[in-house]
Structure formats: structure tokens, C-alpha cells
Amino acid sequence: MRVFVTGASGGIGSAVLPELFAAGHEVVGLARSDAAASRVAALGAEPLLGDLTTVDTLRAAADDADGVVHLAFSNDFTRVAEGTAEERAAVEALGAALEGTGKPFVFASGTPAVPGRASTELDPTPTDGPMGARGLTAAFALGLADRGVRPAAVRLPRSVHQGGDRYGFASMLIEAARRTGVSGYVGDGTQRWPAVHRLDAARLFRLVLEQAQPGEQAHAVADEGDTMRSIAETIGRALGLPAEPVPAESFGFLGTIFGVDQPSSSALTRERFGWQPTHPSLLEDLAAGDYPA
């Protein structure tokens, strides 16, 4: 299969590319700069210069592909409205190119928070709150099933991690701890965050691309829920700093999200796709203390 991947040089994309190659797929990777294009080429893919705003490029690449994996998103939380609008326009362009073809369109989304229990693959993606616009885009993408596309969502947890490299939302706790001298958590710290190793997540993207039926949602969740306090305490031990409660506002825009209990299950995904995480847990990666400078 010839697969077009957006966000190909990013944290997830750079793991998805080798996973696709190992399964015999050919990959074209979107790159927004010459440096990103070099990284994509080094991973063995054909680089294509562009970003989420170059919709004509996206449309042409999707038209030329046998399937699309959409991973790109602006992680600049100072311009959330602009970033979500760019993603919506990009998804609409990709959908238009795939309409009526029956080709797979796999996109990254987020696991929802459901009061009182772990969320499942059957729960809808929220369309309100700070990131509600992304939920609306996910709903639009799944709705492409009615237009002859084979869309499927891989919903990612709060921390997609790999020791020595990246830790998802936990990276923000590391940065804040280094800056303030305190490894902080919100409230009593009992709120839970799901997590997954990025190599396990990459394998699920490939399985969903190959196997999913139109409109399916999969959960890339290895750890159903680590408490924020246990995450902060693990970071504190690694950095030699105390773990203490801090105001939610100290984490800026994401503070309100950090205070929410949001465990998530992947039981249905494991049964449906035969997916089984095999790499270290978030707490294991954090305990190693190999944090990037």
C-alpha cells in the first residue's frame, strides 16, 4: 500500500514510518521544512514539502495514495483556535480527495474523559471544552464513512512517551519541575492519566490502517490510568526535587485539563486488532530519569 502520512517527522510519525515499512508499505511523508524533509528521507520515506495549510498539496497527495494516516497538528497552545481551524481545513481537503474511493483514512484523536469510569472506544469524542474543536473535526472525519471513505480514529492518551526522548503531557511536568524546583501536581493528585509508549502506538496505527472498518475508533492505551501524584513523585525522585500540590493555573491553558480524572480502557481495541503493548510503561520510563535537556 502507498501511504501518505502527515506529521511524518513528528513524535508519532517518526515511529509510524518504520512500522509501515516493516509491514511492506511504501510511504510518502509530509514535511513542513527542509530539515523535516531530511528526517523523513532518513527514515526511508519519500518527503513531500507542505503543511496543514497547503491544502492543494494535501489533496493531491491523498489522491495519489492508497491510504492516509493523519498525525499532524500544531502543538502551540498559544494559538489553539488557529491550529484547530488549520486541522479542520486539512481534514476536509483529505476527505474530498478520498471521497468515493473506499480508501482508509486513519487519524489521531484523543481519549475522552468520562466521569466515574474509564472511557472506552464506544464513547464519543467531546466537542466542548478547551479542545472541543478537535472533537468536531474528529466527528467530521468519522462521518466520511457516509461519503465512500474508510475512516478510523486512533485515540491517543495524555502521555505518549519514550524514555530519553518524550513524555507527552508529563513532559510539561518535567519542565515545570526544573523551572520551579517543585515537582507539582494539581489538587490531591488522585486524578488519573492514561499513557502509551510511542512504539506501541505506532503499531496500532498500522493495524488500524490495515484492518479497520469505516467509522471504528481504537484506543492506543497501555496504562489505563497513573495518578498525577505518582507521575509527579516519580519525576521528583529522578530530579531530586519534592513533589507537592501546585495551583492548576501554574500549568497555564492546560491546568483545567490536568485536574480532571481521565482514565481510559483499550480492552475492545486489544480484542479487535490483536494489539498488545510490549514496551515500558510511563512510570518506568520516567523512573529512569533520562530526560532530554
TIGULO-347091 format. One record per residue (C-alpha): chain; residue number from 1; x, y, z. Coordinates in nm, 2 decimals. Example, Ala and Ser with C-alpha at 12.3 -4.5 7.8 and 13.67 -1.06 7.14 Angstrom:
BEGIN
SITE  rokol  lomi      c1      c2      c3
SITE      A     1    1.23   -0.45    0.78
SITE      A     2    1.37   -0.11    0.71
***
This chain:
BEGIN
SITE  rokol  lomi      c1      c2      c3
SITE      A     1    0.00    0.00    0.00
SITE      A     2    0.12    0.35   -0.08
SITE      A     3    0.05    0.55    0.24
SITE      A     4    0.05    0.93    0.27
SITE      A     5    0.14    1.04    0.63
SITE      A     6    0.10    1.39    0.77
SITE      A     7    0.32    1.48    1.07
SITE      A     8    0.57    1.22    0.93
SITE      A     9    0.88    1.37    1.11
SITE      A    10    0.70    1.42    1.45
SITE      A    11    0.70    1.22    1.76
SITE      A    12    0.44    0.97    1.65
SITE      A    13    0.50    0.99    1.28
SITE      A    14    0.87    0.91    1.31
SITE      A    15    0.77    0.58    1.48
SITE      A    16    0.48    0.51    1.24
SITE      A    17    0.70    0.53    0.93
SITE      A    18    0.94    0.24    1.02
SITE      A    19    0.63    0.04    1.14
SITE      A    20    0.47    0.08    0.79
SITE      A    21    0.80   -0.01    0.61
SITE      A    22    0.84   -0.32    0.82
SITE      A    23    0.50   -0.44    0.70
SITE      A    24    0.59   -0.38    0.34
SITE      A    25    0.41   -0.04    0.28
SITE      A    26    0.55    0.25    0.07
SITE      A    27    0.53    0.58    0.25
SITE      A    28    0.51    0.95    0.14
SITE      A    29    0.57    1.18    0.44
SITE      A    30    0.46    1.54    0.47
SITE      A    31    0.74    1.77    0.59
SITE      A    32    0.70    2.14    0.66
SITE      A    33    1.06    2.23    0.63
SITE      A    34    1.38    2.12    0.46
SITE      A    35    1.51    1.99    0.80
SITE      A    36    1.19    1.79    0.84
SITE      A    37    1.22    1.66    0.49
SITE      A    38    1.57    1.53    0.56
SITE      A    39    1.44    1.35    0.87
SITE      A    40    1.16    1.19    0.67
SITE      A    41    1.41    1.08    0.40
SITE      A    42    1.64    0.94    0.66
SITE      A    43    1.36    0.72    0.78
SITE      A    44    1.32    0.58    0.43
SITE      A    45    1.01    0.77    0.32
SITE      A    46    0.96    1.00    0.02
SITE      A    47    0.94    1.35    0.16
SITE      A    48    0.67    1.60    0.04
SITE      A    49    0.71    1.96    0.14
SITE      A    50    0.40    2.12    0.28
SITE      A    51    0.19    2.16    0.59
SITE      A    52   -0.17    2.17    0.70
SITE      A    53   -0.23    2.50    0.53
SITE      A    54   -0.12    2.38    0.18
SITE      A    55   -0.45    2.21    0.11
SITE      A    56   -0.38    2.16   -0.26
SITE      A    57   -0.07    1.96   -0.18
SITE      A    58   -0.27    1.75    0.08
SITE      A    59   -0.54    1.68   -0.17
SITE      A    60   -0.30    1.58   -0.45
SITE      A    61   -0.10    1.35   -0.22
SITE      A    62   -0.42    1.18   -0.08
SITE      A    63   -0.55    1.13   -0.43
SITE      A    64   -0.22    0.96   -0.53
SITE      A    65   -0.21    0.73   -0.22
SITE      A    66   -0.38    0.40   -0.13
SITE      A    67   -0.44    0.52    0.22
SITE      A    68   -0.38    0.82    0.45
SITE      A    69   -0.25    0.85    0.81
SITE      A    70   -0.31    1.19    0.95
SITE      A    71   -0.09    1.28    1.25
SITE      A    72    0.00    1.65    1.21
SITE      A    73   -0.13    1.91    1.45
SITE      A    74    0.01    2.23    1.59
SITE      A    75    0.11    2.18    1.95
SITE      A    76    0.14    2.56    2.00
SITE      A    77   -0.11    2.60    2.28
SITE      A    78   -0.09    2.98    2.25
SITE      A    79   -0.28    2.96    1.92
SITE      A    80   -0.53    2.68    1.97
SITE      A    81   -0.81    2.83    1.77
SITE      A    82   -0.58    2.88    1.47
SITE      A    83   -0.44    2.53    1.50
SITE      A    84   -0.78    2.36    1.52
SITE      A    85   -0.90    2.56    1.22
SITE      A    86   -0.60    2.46    1.01
SITE      A    87   -0.66    2.10    1.10
SITE      A    88   -1.02    2.11    1.01
SITE      A    89   -0.94    2.26    0.66
SITE      A    90   -0.67    1.99    0.61
SITE      A    91   -0.91    1.71    0.70
SITE      A    92   -1.17    1.85    0.47
SITE      A    93   -0.92    1.85    0.19
SITE      A    94   -0.80    1.50    0.26
SITE      A    95   -1.16    1.38    0.28
SITE      A    96   -1.25    1.54   -0.05
SITE      A    97   -0.97    1.36   -0.22
SITE      A    98   -1.06    1.02   -0.07
SITE      A    99   -1.44    1.06   -0.13
SITE      A   100   -1.59    0.76   -0.31
SITE      A   101   -1.26    0.56   -0.32
SITE      A   102   -1.31    0.33   -0.02
SITE      A   103   -0.95    0.41    0.09
SITE      A   104   -0.86    0.40    0.46
SITE      A   105   -0.82    0.74    0.63
SITE      A   106   -0.67    0.69    0.98
SITE      A   107   -0.64    0.99    1.21
SITE      A   108   -0.51    1.07    1.55
SITE      A   109   -0.76    1.18    1.82
SITE      A   110   -0.76    1.18    2.20
SITE      A   111   -0.92    0.95    2.46
SITE      A   112   -1.22    1.12    2.62
SITE      A   113   -1.28    1.17    2.99
SITE      A   114   -1.59    1.01    3.13
SITE      A   115   -1.70    1.09    3.48
SITE      A   116   -1.68    0.80    3.72
SITE      A   117   -1.52    0.54    3.49
SITE      A   118   -1.26    0.46    3.23
SITE      A   119   -1.36    0.58    2.89
SITE      A   120   -1.40    0.32    2.61
SITE      A   121   -1.38    0.31    2.23
SITE      A   122   -1.76    0.34    2.23
SITE      A   123   -1.77    0.68    2.40
SITE      A   124   -1.80    0.98    2.17
SITE      A   125   -1.52    1.23    2.15
SITE      A   126   -1.61    1.55    2.34
SITE      A   127   -1.70    1.85    2.13
SITE      A   128   -1.69    2.11    2.41
SITE      A   129   -1.42    2.24    2.64
SITE      A   130   -1.08    2.38    2.55
SITE      A   131   -1.02    2.13    2.27
SITE      A   132   -1.38    2.09    2.16
SITE      A   133   -1.30    2.20    1.80
SITE      A   134   -1.07    1.90    1.76
SITE      A   135   -1.36    1.68    1.87
SITE      A   136   -1.58    1.83    1.60
SITE      A   137   -1.31    1.76    1.34
SITE      A   138   -1.29    1.40    1.46
SITE      A   139   -1.67    1.36    1.42
SITE      A   140   -1.65    1.51    1.07
SITE      A   141   -1.37    1.27    0.98
SITE      A   142   -1.56    0.97    1.10
SITE      A   143   -1.87    1.09    0.91
SITE      A   144   -1.67    1.05    0.59
SITE      A   145   -1.78    0.69    0.60
SITE      A   146   -2.11    0.81    0.45
SITE      A   147   -1.91    0.95    0.16
SITE      A   148   -1.73    0.64    0.05
SITE      A   149   -1.42    0.67    0.27
SITE      A   150   -1.29    0.42    0.53
SITE      A   151   -1.22    0.65    0.82
SITE      A   152   -1.10    0.53    1.16
SITE      A   153   -0.97    0.71    1.47
SITE      A   154   -0.67    0.61    1.69
SITE      A   155   -0.74    0.79    2.01
SITE      A   156   -0.42    0.87    2.20
SITE      A   157   -0.38    0.91    2.58
SITE      A   158   -0.24    1.22    2.76
SITE      A   159    0.12    1.08    2.76
SITE      A   160    0.27    0.92    2.46
SITE      A   161    0.62    0.85    2.58
SITE      A   162    0.96    0.70    2.51
SITE      A   163    1.24    0.72    2.77
SITE      A   164    1.52    0.97    2.68
SITE      A   165    1.30    1.14    2.43
SITE      A   166    0.94    1.25    2.50
SITE      A   167    0.67    1.20    2.77
SITE      A   168    0.36    1.37    2.63
SITE      A   169    0.18    1.58    2.90
SITE      A   170    0.43    1.45    3.15
SITE      A   171    0.70    1.65    2.97
SITE      A   172    0.53    1.97    3.09
SITE      A   173    0.55    1.84    3.45
SITE      A   174    0.92    1.78    3.40
SITE      A   175    0.98    2.13    3.25
SITE      A   176    0.78    2.29    3.53
SITE      A   177    0.97    2.10    3.80
SITE      A   178    1.31    2.21    3.66
SITE      A   179    1.19    2.57    3.64
SITE      A   180    1.03    2.59    3.99
SITE      A   181    1.22    2.34    4.19
SITE      A   182    0.90    2.15    4.28
SITE      A   183    0.75    1.85    4.10
SITE      A   184    0.39    1.97    4.11
SITE      A   185    0.05    1.81    4.08
SITE      A   186   -0.30    1.96    4.08
SITE      A   187   -0.53    1.91    4.38
SITE      A   188   -0.48    1.59    4.57
SITE      A   189   -0.32    1.43    4.27
SITE      A   190   -0.55    1.13    4.25
SITE      A   191   -0.67    1.22    3.90
SITE      A   192   -0.55    0.95    3.65
SITE      A   193   -0.38    0.99    3.32
SITE      A   194   -0.37    0.71    3.06
SITE      A   195   -0.04    0.65    2.87
SITE      A   196    0.12    0.45    2.59
SITE      A   197    0.47    0.40    2.46
SITE      A   198    0.51    0.56    2.12
SITE      A   199    0.63    0.24    1.96
SITE      A   200    0.32    0.06    2.08
SITE      A   201    0.11    0.34    1.95
SITE      A   202    0.28    0.33    1.61
SITE      A   203    0.20   -0.04    1.58
SITE      A   204   -0.17    0.03    1.64
SITE      A   205   -0.18    0.29    1.37
SITE      A   206   -0.05    0.03    1.13
SITE      A   207   -0.30   -0.23    1.24
SITE      A   208   -0.59    0.01    1.22
SITE      A   209   -0.49    0.12    0.87
SITE      A   210   -0.48   -0.24    0.75
SITE      A   211   -0.79   -0.37    0.93
SITE      A   212   -1.04   -0.11    1.05
SITE      A   213   -1.39   -0.09    0.92
SITE      A   214   -1.54    0.25    0.84
SITE      A   215   -1.61    0.46    1.15
SITE      A   216   -1.42    0.25    1.40
SITE      A   217   -1.24    0.40    1.70
SITE      A   218   -0.93    0.24    1.86
SITE      A   219   -0.77    0.33    2.19
SITE      A   220   -0.39    0.34    2.20
SITE      A   221   -0.38    0.29    2.58
SITE      A   222   -0.13    0.07    2.76
SITE      A   223   -0.16    0.22    3.11
SITE      A   224   -0.52    0.28    3.20
SITE      A   225   -0.45    0.55    3.45
SITE      A   226   -0.15    0.66    3.65
SITE      A   227   -0.23    0.92    3.92
SITE      A   228   -0.09    1.27    3.86
SITE      A   229    0.07    1.25    4.20
SITE      A   230    0.25    0.92    4.12
SITE      A   231    0.38    1.08    3.80
SITE      A   232    0.50    1.39    3.99
SITE      A   233    0.66    1.18    4.26
SITE      A   234    0.84    0.97    4.01
SITE      A   235    0.97    1.29    3.83
SITE      A   236    1.06    1.44    4.17
SITE      A   237    1.27    1.13    4.27
SITE      A   238    1.45    1.14    3.93
SITE      A   239    1.53    1.51    3.96
SITE      A   240    1.59    1.51    4.34
SITE      A   241    1.30    1.75    4.40
SITE      A   242    1.00    1.75    4.63
SITE      A   243    0.65    1.65    4.49
SITE      A   244    0.39    1.90    4.61
SITE      A   245    0.04    2.03    4.51
SITE      A   246    0.05    2.34    4.30
SITE      A   247   -0.22    2.57    4.16
SITE      A   248   -0.38    2.45    3.83
SITE      A   249   -0.31    2.79    3.69
SITE      A   250    0.07    2.73    3.71
SITE      A   251    0.03    2.49    3.41
SITE      A   252   -0.14    2.77    3.20
SITE      A   253   -0.40    2.67    2.95
SITE      A   254   -0.38    2.30    3.03
SITE      A   255   -0.43    2.34    3.41
SITE      A   256   -0.80    2.27    3.39
SITE      A   257   -0.74    1.96    3.19
SITE      A   258   -0.47    1.84    3.43
SITE      A   259   -0.72    1.85    3.72
SITE      A   260   -0.96    1.60    3.55
SITE      A   261   -0.97    1.23    3.62
SITE      A   262   -0.95    1.07    3.28
SITE      A   263   -0.86    0.70    3.28
SITE      A   264   -0.92    0.51    2.96
SITE      A   265   -0.95    0.14    2.86
SITE      A   266   -0.82   -0.03    2.55
SITE      A   267   -0.99   -0.37    2.61
SITE      A   268   -1.20   -0.36    2.29
SITE      A   269   -0.90   -0.25    2.08
SITE      A   270   -0.69   -0.53    2.21
SITE      A   271   -0.96   -0.79    2.13
SITE      A   272   -1.05   -0.63    1.79
SITE      A   273   -0.70   -0.58    1.65
SITE      A   274   -0.49   -0.82    1.85
SITE      A   275   -0.29   -0.53    1.98
SITE      A   276   -0.08   -0.59    2.29
SITE      A   277    0.16   -0.32    2.43
SITE      A   278    0.51   -0.46    2.49
SITE      A   279    0.72   -0.16    2.57
SITE      A   280    0.79    0.02    2.91
SITE      A   281    0.52    0.20    3.10
SITE      A   282    0.52    0.57    3.16
SITE      A   283    0.63    0.53    3.52
SITE      A   284    0.91    0.30    3.41
SITE      A   285    1.03    0.55    3.15
SITE      A   286    1.00    0.84    3.40
SITE      A   287    1.18    0.65    3.68
SITE      A   288    1.49    0.60    3.45
SITE      A   289    1.53    0.98    3.47
SITE      A   290    1.68    1.01    3.12
SITE      A   291    1.52    1.34    3.05
SITE      A   292    1.63    1.55    2.75
SITE      A   293    1.79    1.88    2.83
***
